[in-house]
Amino acid sequence: MKSNNQQHHHAILQSLAHRAMLERGLLPDFSAAALAELERIQAPAVALRGELMRDLTHRLWTSIDNDDSRDLDQLTVAEVLPGNKVKLLVAIADVDALVADGSALDAHARHNTASVYTAAKIFPMLPEKLSTNFTSLNLNEVRLAIVVEMTLGADGSLLDSDIYRARVRNHAQLAYHSVGDWLEGGDAPEAVAATPELAENLRLQDRIVQKMRRLRHTHGALSLETLEARPIFDGEQLQELAVERKDRAKELIEDCMIAVNGITARYLASKKYPSIRRVVRTPKRWERIVALAGEHGHQLPVTPDAKALDAFLRQAKVADPQSFPDLSLAVIKLLGAGEYTAERPGDTAPGHFGLAVQDYAHSTAPNRRYADLITHRLLKAALAGDGTPYTYTELEALAQQLTKQENAANKVERQVGKSAAALLLEARIGEQFEAIVTGAADKGTWVRLLTVPVEGKLLSGTAGLDVGDRLRVQLTSVNVERGFIDFKRIG
């Protein structure tokens, strides 16, 4: 490995990312067969022969995503109904219209199961010709979509829902930060300022979704907020890891997607189709969550209780909003990872503890997640009255593959993220930092710095520490190539 002076940061990290993908059993490159298939696809799918398709291109659909997102999976629009009701529509890209089950492109997506977003390079689940063009809901382009329509009461409760296929067109491509700032009192983004009808529609979406959100939390959905580190490059040189916080626009889209994922799960169950569910089981380390709450002066029941936990989290956020993301991170680690599971018609999946929902099927990001593509194929078969495209046994195997590869992708993203952090911290060995414990197990103890969004391993002074504990650490060494950042405890 060349020194940093001989090789640019970006090139170093890209090389490490490619190697990490291979080491974790993921495919960094598309096969020759997949690329040959891709070459034969010359246009987006915009019409289906012999099938009734609603034309909703006239509606004021908009996308809200990251500033740099080009794989646009969903659009939203709302409409006022009589009796203080609101119709909220979410359109999800119909990726299956171009990516056939059993094709070489599908085989790549099935193997990796998701796009992998590393600090220096994105490894898309589908080639960019599809994911950022032909199957992306791009600005001013007509695309096929699966539409989930919700009728909501004045309090945000779901009164009715429908699912159907339609043609849609994105009228404004918006970004989280600018829309979030505007919703919270800042200046309107240019596209919003130029179209009063669009501004009014987004305000309507925000109002009804805030009510949906409040209703979810009365049922025990958890108020969690974490910090995400985004690498900032100046040309080829890594300058910093910028902290990304959740804003009101992100919450708007997040809550729309949660509602859609519940509706799609229940729809498949109503049609007696098997499905793949996203579950977060009852936390195995509830006793540590109870202890953590006790350290903040709050008593939780001895058995897992989502409503009680959310009440504690809300109180903690009001008491100390600056450190709340650190507490959230500790709780997330103690809740445990999500997983995929297959569900037979008539069975009851474990549900999603963190979202306080029983029925949950990933369906809103088919350009980026294979689970969503599977759900779409099931939905389209159910809508057409066809037999299920997957047997329960096939879905069981797919669920295991999805969970396994998601874990692998997370490890790749973390490893490359740590390599990026190691590049930034090379000159700071010996410095001391305030930190929080994010992992404590037989295989080691991990901490995250409070002032820099970096996680590393604590090599000494681990006795008696548990997730959520605060401590002071000293940076002892870094290894850019392996993504190692090592600390020792001070005091």
C-alpha positions in Angstrom: 0.0 0.0 0.0 1.4 3.3 -1.0 1.7 6.1 1.6 -1.0 8.8 1.7 1.4 11.2 0.1 1.8 8.9 -3.0 -1.8 7.9 -3.4 -5.1 9.9 -3.0 -7.5 9.1 -0.2 -10.3 8.4 -2.7 -8.3 5.8 -4.6 -7.2 4.1 -1.3 -10.7 3.8 0.0 -12.1 2.6 -3.4 -9.5 -0.2 -3.5 -10.2 -1.1 0.1 -14.0 -1.1 -0.5 -13.6 -3.4 -3.6 -11.5 -5.9 -1.5 -13.9 -5.7 1.5 -16.8 -6.7 -0.8 -15.0 -9.8 -2.0 -13.9 -10.7 1.5 -17.5 -10.6 2.7 -18.8 -12.7 -0.2 -20.4 -9.8 -2.1 -20.1 -9.1 -5.8 -18.5 -5.7 -6.5 -18.9 -6.1 -10.3 -21.7 -7.2 -12.6 -21.2 -10.4 -14.6 -20.8 -10.4 -18.4 -24.2 -12.0 -18.7 -25.8 -9.2 -16.6 -24.1 -6.5 -18.7 -25.3 -8.2 -21.9 -28.8 -8.2 -20.6 -28.4 -4.5 -19.7 -27.3 -3.7 -23.2 -30.5 -5.1 -24.6 -32.7 -2.8 -22.4 -33.0 0.4 -24.4 -35.9 2.3 -22.7 -37.9 2.5 -19.5 -41.1 0.5 -19.2 -44.0 3.0 -19.6 -46.8 0.9 -20.9 -48.1 -2.7 -20.5 -50.0 -4.3 -23.3 -53.4 -5.8 -22.4 -53.3 -4.5 -18.8 -55.4 -1.7 -17.3 -53.1 1.0 -16.0 -54.2 4.1 -14.2 -52.7 7.3 -15.6 -51.7 9.5 -12.6 -49.1 11.6 -14.4 -51.2 14.7 -13.8 -50.9 14.5 -10.0 -48.3 16.8 -8.4 -45.9 14.0 -7.5 -42.6 14.9 -5.8 -39.5 13.0 -4.6 -37.7 14.0 -1.5 -34.3 12.3 -1.0 -30.7 13.0 -0.2 -29.1 15.8 -2.0 -27.0 13.4 -4.1 -29.5 10.6 -4.6 -30.1 9.5 -8.1 -31.9 6.2 -7.5 -35.3 7.6 -6.7 -37.7 4.9 -5.5 -40.7 6.8 -4.2 -42.9 9.8 -4.9 -45.6 11.3 -2.7 -48.7 13.5 -3.1 -51.7 14.3 -1.0 -55.3 15.5 -1.4 -57.9 17.0 0.9 -61.1 15.0 1.2 -64.4 16.0 2.7 -64.9 15.5 6.5 -61.3 16.6 7.4 -59.9 13.5 5.8 -56.8 13.3 3.7 -55.9 11.0 0.8 -52.1 10.3 0.8 -50.6 8.5 -2.1 -47.1 6.9 -2.4 -45.8 5.7 -5.7 -43.0 3.1 -5.7 -40.8 2.4 -8.7 -41.9 -0.7 -10.6 -38.4 -2.2 -11.0 -39.7 -5.6 -11.7 -41.1 -4.3 -15.0 -37.5 -4.4 -16.4 -35.7 -6.8 -14.0 -37.2 -10.2 -14.6 -37.1 -12.9 -12.0 -34.4 -15.5 -12.9 -32.5 -13.1 -15.2 -28.8 -12.5 -14.9 -29.5 -9.0 -13.5 -31.8 -10.5 -11.0 -29.2 -13.1 -10.0 -26.7 -10.3 -9.1 -29.4 -8.5 -7.1 -30.4 -11.7 -5.4 -26.8 -12.5 -4.4 -25.9 -9.1 -2.9 -29.5 -8.3 -1.9 -28.9 -4.5 -1.5 -26.9 -1.6 -2.7 -23.8 -1.1 -0.6 -22.9 2.5 0.3 -19.3 2.9 1.3 -17.4 6.0 2.1 -15.7 6.1 -1.3 -17.9 4.1 -3.7 -21.5 2.9 -4.1 -21.9 -0.7 -5.3 -25.5 -0.6 -6.7 -27.7 -3.6 -6.5 -28.7 -2.9 -10.1 -26.6 -1.1 -12.8 -26.9 2.6 -12.8 -28.5 2.5 -16.3 -31.5 1.1 -14.5 -31.3 2.2 -10.9 -30.6 5.9 -11.6 -32.3 6.1 -15.0 -34.8 3.6 -16.5 -36.2 2.3 -13.1 -35.7 5.6 -11.2 -38.6 8.0 -10.7 -36.7 10.8 -12.3 -37.8 14.4 -12.7 -40.3 15.0 -15.6 -40.1 11.3 -16.7 -43.1 9.0 -17.1 -42.6 5.8 -15.2 -44.5 2.7 -14.1 -45.2 2.4 -10.4 -47.1 0.5 -7.7 -49.2 3.1 -5.9 -50.3 2.7 -2.3 -53.3 5.0 -1.5 -54.3 5.8 2.1 -57.4 7.5 3.4 -56.5 9.1 6.7 -58.7 10.5 9.4 -58.3 14.0 11.0 -56.1 12.4 13.7 -53.9 10.6 11.2 -55.5 7.2 11.7 -55.7 4.9 8.7 -59.4 4.5 7.5 -58.9 2.7 4.2 -56.2 1.8 1.7 -55.8 0.5 -1.8 -53.0 -0.7 -4.0 -52.8 -0.5 -7.8 -50.5 0.0 -10.7 -50.2 3.3 -12.4 -48.1 5.6 -14.6 -46.7 8.6 -12.7 -44.4 11.6 -13.3 -42.1 13.3 -10.9 -42.9 17.1 -11.0 -40.2 18.2 -8.5 -37.0 16.5 -7.3 -36.4 17.8 -3.8 -33.8 17.3 -1.1 -34.3 16.5 2.6 -32.2 19.4 4.0 -33.8 22.2 2.0 -37.4 20.9 2.5 -36.7 20.2 6.1 -35.4 23.7 6.7 -38.4 25.2 4.9 -40.9 23.1 6.9 -39.2 24.4 10.1 -39.4 28.0 9.1 -36.6 28.6 6.6 -36.6 29.7 3.0 -38.4 27.5 0.5 -36.4 25.5 -2.1 -36.6 27.1 -5.6 -39.1 24.6 -7.0 -41.4 25.0 -4.0 -41.2 28.8 -4.0 -42.1 28.8 -7.7 -45.2 26.7 -7.4 -47.7 27.7 -4.7 -49.8 24.5 -5.3 -46.7 22.4 -4.6 -45.9 24.3 -1.4 -49.5 23.8 -0.3 -49.4 20.1 -1.1 -46.1 19.5 0.8 -47.6 21.4 3.9 -50.6 19.1 3.7 -48.4 16.0 3.6 -46.3 17.3 6.5 -49.4 18.0 8.6 -51.1 14.6 8.1 -47.8 12.7 8.5 -47.0 14.5 11.8 -50.4 13.3 13.0 -49.6 9.7 11.8 -46.3 9.9 13.6 -47.9 11.0 16.9 -50.4 8.2 16.6 -47.7 5.6 16.1 -45.9 6.8 19.2 -49.0 6.5 21.3 -48.9 2.8 20.3 -45.2 2.5 21.4 -43.1 3.4 18.4 -39.7 4.5 19.6 -38.4 8.1 19.4 -34.8 7.4 18.3 -32.3 9.7 16.7 -28.8 8.8 15.6 -26.0 10.6 13.9 -24.7 9.5 10.5 -21.2 10.3 9.3 -20.9 11.4 5.7 -17.4 11.7 4.1 -16.6 15.1 2.6 -13.9 15.0 -0.2 -12.0 18.0 -1.7 -11.2 16.5 -5.1 -9.5 13.2 -4.2 -8.6 14.2 -0.6 -10.8 13.3 2.4 -11.4 16.5 4.4 -13.8 15.5 7.2 -16.7 13.3 8.3 -19.7 15.5 8.4 -22.5 14.7 10.9 -26.0 14.1 9.3 -29.1 14.6 11.6 -32.7 13.6 10.9 -34.9 16.5 9.9 -38.6 17.0 9.4 -38.5 16.1 5.7 -36.8 12.9 6.5 -39.4 12.1 9.1 -42.1 12.9 6.5 -40.8 10.3 4.1 -39.9 7.8 6.8 -43.4 7.8 8.2 -44.9 7.5 4.7 -42.7 4.4 4.1 -43.6 2.9 7.4 -47.3 3.2 6.6 -46.8 1.7 3.1 -44.8 -1.3 4.5 -47.6 -2.1 6.9 -50.3 -1.8 4.2 -48.4 -4.1 1.7 -47.9 -6.7 4.4 -51.5 -6.7 5.4 -52.6 -6.7 1.7 -50.6 -9.9 0.9 -52.0 -11.6 4.1 -55.6 -10.7 3.1 -55.0 -12.3 -0.3 -53.6 -15.5 1.4 -50.1 -15.0 -0.1 -46.9 -15.8 1.7 -44.5 -12.9 2.3 -41.2 -11.8 3.6 -41.5 -9.7 6.8 -39.0 -7.3 8.4 -38.9 -8.0 12.1 -37.1 -6.7 15.2 -37.8 -9.1 18.0 -38.3 -8.3 21.7 -35.0 -7.0 22.9 -32.8 -9.7 24.5 -30.9 -7.1 26.6 -33.9 -5.4 28.1 -32.3 -5.5 31.6 -29.4 -3.3 30.3 -32.0 -0.8 28.8 -33.7 -0.7 32.2 -30.3 0.0 33.9 -29.5 2.7 31.4 -32.9 4.4 32.0 -32.2 4.1 35.8 -28.9 6.0 35.3 -31.1 8.8 33.8 -33.5 8.7 36.8 -36.3 6.8 34.9 -37.8 3.5 36.0 -38.8 1.0 33.3 -40.8 -2.2 33.9 -38.9 -5.4 34.2 -40.5 -6.9 31.1 -40.1 -5.3 27.6 -42.5 -2.4 27.1 -42.2 -0.3 24.0 -44.6 2.5 25.2 -42.7 2.8 28.5 -39.4 2.9 26.7 -40.6 5.6 24.3 -41.8 7.7 27.2 -38.3 7.5 28.7 -36.7 8.4 25.3 -38.9 11.4 24.9 -38.2 12.6 28.4 -34.4 12.2 27.8 -34.5 14.1 24.6 -36.2 17.1 26.3 -33.7 16.9 29.2 -30.5 16.8 27.0 -31.1 17.1 23.2 -27.4 17.3 22.5 -26.5 13.9 23.9 -29.8 12.2 22.9 -28.3 10.7 19.7 -25.7 8.9 21.9 -28.4 7.5 24.2 -30.4 6.5 21.1 -27.4 4.7 19.7 -26.9 2.7 22.9 -30.6 1.7 22.9 -30.5 0.7 19.2 -27.5 -1.6 20.0 -29.3 -3.2 22.9 -32.5 -3.7 20.9 -30.6 -5.9 18.5 -30.5 -6.1 14.7 -33.5 -6.5 12.4 -33.9 -9.6 10.3 -36.0 -11.0 7.6 -38.4 -13.9 8.0 -40.9 -15.7 5.8 -44.6 -15.8 6.8 -47.2 -18.2 5.7 -50.8 -17.1 5.1 -52.5 -17.1 8.5 -49.3 -17.1 10.6 -48.2 -14.2 12.8 -44.7 -12.9 12.4 -42.9 -11.5 15.5 -43.5 -7.9 14.5 -41.2 -4.9 14.7 -40.6 -3.8 18.3 -38.9 -0.5 17.5 -41.8 0.7 15.2 -44.6 -0.9 17.3 -46.1 -2.6 14.3 -47.1 -6.2 13.9 -47.2 -6.4 10.0 -44.2 -5.0 8.2 -42.9 -6.0 4.7 -40.1 -4.0 3.0 -41.6 -2.6 -0.2 -40.5 1.0 -0.7 -36.9 0.8 -2.1 -36.8 -1.8 -4.9 -33.9 -0.1 -6.7 -31.8 -0.6 -3.6 -33.1 -3.7 -1.7 -34.0 -7.1 -3.0 -36.6 -7.8 -0.3 -38.6 -4.9 -1.8 -38.4 -6.4 -5.3 -39.7 -9.8 -4.0 -42.6 -8.0 -2.3 -43.4 -6.2 -5.5 -43.6 -9.4 -7.4 -45.9 -10.9 -4.8 -48.1 -7.7 -4.9 -48.3 -7.7 -8.7 -49.3 -11.4 -8.7 -51.9 -10.7 -6.1 -53.3 -7.7 -8.0 -53.5 -9.8 -11.2 -55.1 -12.7 -9.4 -52.2 -15.0 -10.4 -50.6 -17.7 -8.3 -47.8 -16.8 -6.0 -44.4 -16.4 -7.8 -42.6 -17.8 -4.7 -43.4 -20.8 -2.5 -43.1 -20.4 1.2 -40.0 -22.7 1.2 -38.4 -20.4 -1.4 -39.2 -17.3 0.7 -37.7 -19.0 3.8 -34.4 -19.5 1.9 -34.5 -15.9 0.5 -35.2 -14.5 4.0 -32.1 -16.2 5.3 -30.0 -14.9 2.4 -31.4 -11.3 2.9 -30.4 -11.3 6.6 -27.0 -12.9 5.9 -26.0 -10.5 3.1 -27.4 -7.4 4.9 -25.0 -8.3 7.8 -22.2 -8.6 5.3 -23.0 -5.3 3.6 -23.1 -3.6 7.0 -19.7 -4.9 7.8 -18.3 -3.7 4.5 -19.8 -0.2 5.1 -18.5 -0.1 8.6 -15.0 -1.3 7.6 -14.6 1.2 4.9 -16.0 3.9 7.1 -13.4 3.1 9.7 -10.7 3.2 7.1 -11.9 6.7 6.2 -11.9 7.7 9.8 -8.4 6.1 10.3 -7.1 8.3 7.4 -8.4 11.4 9.2 -7.1 10.3 12.7 -3.6 9.3 11.6 -2.2 12.6 12.7 -4.1 12.6 16.1 -2.6 9.5 17.7 -2.1 10.2 21.4 -5.1 12.6 21.7 -7.8 12.0 24.3 -11.5 12.0 23.6 -14.9 11.6 25.4 -16.6 8.4 24.2 -19.6 6.1 24.7 -19.5 2.3 24.8 -21.4 0.9 21.7 -20.6 -2.8 22.1 -19.5 -5.0 25.0 -19.1 -8.7 24.4 -16.5 -11.5 24.7 -15.0 -10.6 21.4 -14.3 -7.0 22.5 -15.5 -3.6 23.6 -16.2 -0.8 21.1 -16.6 2.9 21.7 -17.7 5.8 19.7 -16.2 9.3 20.1 -18.7 12.0 21.1 -16.9 14.9 19.3 -16.0 13.0 16.1 -18.4 10.4 14.6 -15.9 7.6 14.8 -16.1 4.1 16.3 -13.1 2.0 17.4 -12.0 -0.9 19.7 -11.1 -0.4 23.3 -8.0 -2.5 23.9 -7.4 -1.8 27.6 -9.5 -0.7 30.6 -12.6 -2.7 29.5 -13.5 -4.2 32.8 -17.0 -3.4 34.1 -18.0 -1.5 31.0 -21.3 -2.0 29.2 -23.2 -0.4 26.3 -24.2 3.2 27.1 -21.4 3.9 29.6 -19.4 7.2 29.1 -15.6 7.3 29.5 -12.5 9.1 28.4 -10.2 7.3 25.9 -6.9 7.9 24.2 -6.3 7.1 20.5 -3.4 4.6 20.5 -3.1 3.4 16.9 -4.9 3.2 13.5 -4.6 0.9 10.5 -6.1 2.4 7.4 -5.9 -0.8 5.3 -7.7 -3.0 7.9 -10.0 -0.3 9.2 -8.7 -0.6 12.7 -9.0 2.3 15.2 -7.7 1.4 18.7 -8.2 3.2 22.0 -7.2 2.8 25.6 -9.2 3.9 28.6 -8.0 7.0 30.6 -8.7 7.2 34.3 
